[in-house]
Amino acid sequence: MTAVAFREMQARRTRGRATPSGGATKPRRPVDPGPASEPDALELPPLLVGLAGVGRVWTLLMPYSELLTSNQRLHHMAVHRIRKRLRADAAAVARAQLVPGLDRAAVFYALHPRPINRKRDPGNWAPSAKAYVDGFVDAGVLPDDDHVHLLGPNPVMGPPVASGAARMSLVIAELPPL
């Protein structure tokens, strides 16, 4: 590296633009939910058909937030920032809905997509669901998210939101202890 190239690199860093091309990086837009819209309620009986001994059931609609997908290629710190916010959102919603501590539960996550006419794969949003389940553990809803205490999270396609960004709702079904 020449002295001139080194000085140019230092100048870019001090301006907050440490990109190899020397151009400014494009700032991320915050998620704009648009007008407030709530998705329709999920049909719970089809979800719970294969489970034996289901007790109480809670449906938690998560707030609008940037979601993680399996297809994204983000910097690890951006993933950490999003995961941390999703975890905190899940813990706050679980506490607000007064979900008690459970010994064992099944969790389903339903993606409520934007109204775009194309196919969706709800399994791609598993990283977001994992962060939400970790938030439930933080809130004390589950003792741990291992195979003994948790069945799932299982993906389900939910009804779309009328407008705005995609949302997720989680269904927690109490299961009897093993």
N, C-alpha and C positions, 0 to 999 in steps of 0.2 A: 504494500500500500504506500502510495506516495504521500508526501507531507500535505500536498494540496487536497488530496482525497480524504486524509485524516481530518483536516480542518473543516472540510465540508460535512463530514459525518458528525463531528462535534457540534457544528452549527445546527444541523437537523435535529439532533437530540435536545439541544437547549430550546428549540422552538417546539418540541413535542412531536416531531415527525421523524422518527427513526426508521423509515422504510427504506428498503434497498434502492428503490427507484427514485427516491428523493421527493416524491409527491406526498401530499397530505393523505392520511388515511381517512376513509369515509366514516363519520361517527354513526353509531347504531341508533336507529330510530326507536323511541319507546313504543311499546305495544299500545295502540289506540283501539280501545274496545268499541268505539263508536257509540251510538245510542244504546242505552242499557237494554239488554234483551236477555230473557231467561229462557233456557231450553225447556222443552216439554219434559214432563216426568218420565222416568224410565219404567218399563214394564218389569216389575220385580219377579213375578212368578216364573217366567221362563229362565231367569238367571239361577234361581234357587232349586230347580227341579232335581238335580242330581245330588243334592246335599242332604244328608240324613241328620235329623235332630237340630234343625236350624232354630235358633232362639230369636232374640231381638234383631232388628235390621235398621241401620241408619243410612241415609243417602246424603252425602255431603257434596254440595256444589262448590268447587274451588273458585277463587276469584280470578279475574282476568290476569294473566301473567305470560311471560315468554316461556314456552314449553320446550323441552328437550326432545329430540327425536333420534332414532338410530342412524339416520342418514346425514345428520349434520356433521360438519367438519370444523369445529370451533377450537379455539385455543383452550388449553386446559384451565386457565384462570377464568375464562368466560364461562366455561361449563361449571366450574366451582361456584361462581357468583350466582348463576341461575339456580343450581341445585340447592344452594343455601337458602335462597328466597323461597323456593318451592317447599322446602322442609319447614321453614318458619310459617308459611301460609297454612300448611296442613295441620301443624300443631295448634295454630290459632283457631282454625275452623273447628277442629275436634273439641277444643276446650269450650268454644262458644256454643256448640251444639250439645254440650254436656255428655259426650260419649264416655261411659265409664271404662275403667280398666277391665280388660277381657283376658281370659286365660288362653283362648284359642279363637281364631276368626278366619273367615274367608273374605277376601277383598276382590272386588271387580272394579275395573276402571272403565268408564265410558267416555269416549271422545265425542264432543259436540263440535263438529267442524263448521267452518265458515260456509256460507251458502255458495259454494262453487260446484259446478256440475262436473265432477270427475270421481274416479274410484279412490277409496281411502283404505288404508291398512292400519287399523287401530293398534296393532302390535308394534308399529314403529315408535309409538309414544311410550314404550316401556321404561326408558330412562326417567321420564317425568313421573311415572307411576312409582318407580323405586324411590325417588326422592320424597314423594308424598307418603309412602309407607314408612320411610325413615322418620318423617315428621310425626307420624302416629306413635312410633316408639318413643320419640322425644317427649310427647305429650302424656305418655303413660297409658295409652290405649292398649298397647300390646307390650309384653315383657321383652320380646325380641322378635326379629323378623326371620327367624329360621323355620325349618320345615315342621318343627314340633308345634309352633304357635301360630303359623300362618299358612293358609291355603291360598295360593295366588301370588301376586295380583294377576287376574285374568282379564284380557281385553274384550271389550264389547263396543259395538258401534252405537252411539246414542243419536237422538234426533238432533238436527242442526240448529244452531242459534239463528235467529232471524237476521241479525246483522252483527258486524264487529269481528273480533278475532275468535279463534277456536278456544274452547273451554273444556274442562274435564270435570266429571263428577265421579265420586267414589262411593261404592256401596260396601258397607261393612256388615257382615252377617255373623252373628255370634254362633259358635259351634261348641258342642259339648267337649269337655276335656278328654284326652285319650286315656 
